[in-house]
Amino acid sequence: MELDKALQHLYPNIVFSSAFSLNDNSPYDVKLSDDGDGQYISEWNLTDPEPTEEELLQAYDAYMTNPPEPPKTDFQILGEQLVMKDIEIMELRQMNDSLGSQVVDHDIRLMMGGL
């Protein structure tokens, strides 16, 4: 069992301690350790009680059955934003064409002597 995935299923916003943190005082919810016999929770800083082994196994099975979607990459986010801007531009062009036609119709009526 991958303990981090089980805990992420139970607590989606959980913050794990990082061995690579430049600031040793970074806040975290859980610290996982592995002394060669597999992962275990070495520190638990949540107000909820630490889950039992059975709860962790059930959470891991649920996580593996229905894993969360991976976070979008910066490239995907920029692509979506580009598509939205393209749609906005198309809508503005349609509005511009419509207003341009209305102005032309108005000008023609004025030239013909009235509205």
Summary of the structure (lengths in Angstrom):
residues: 115
radius of gyration: 28.9
end to end distance: 78.6
largest distance: 93.7
contacts: 230
relative contact order: 0.12
helix: 51%
strand: 10%
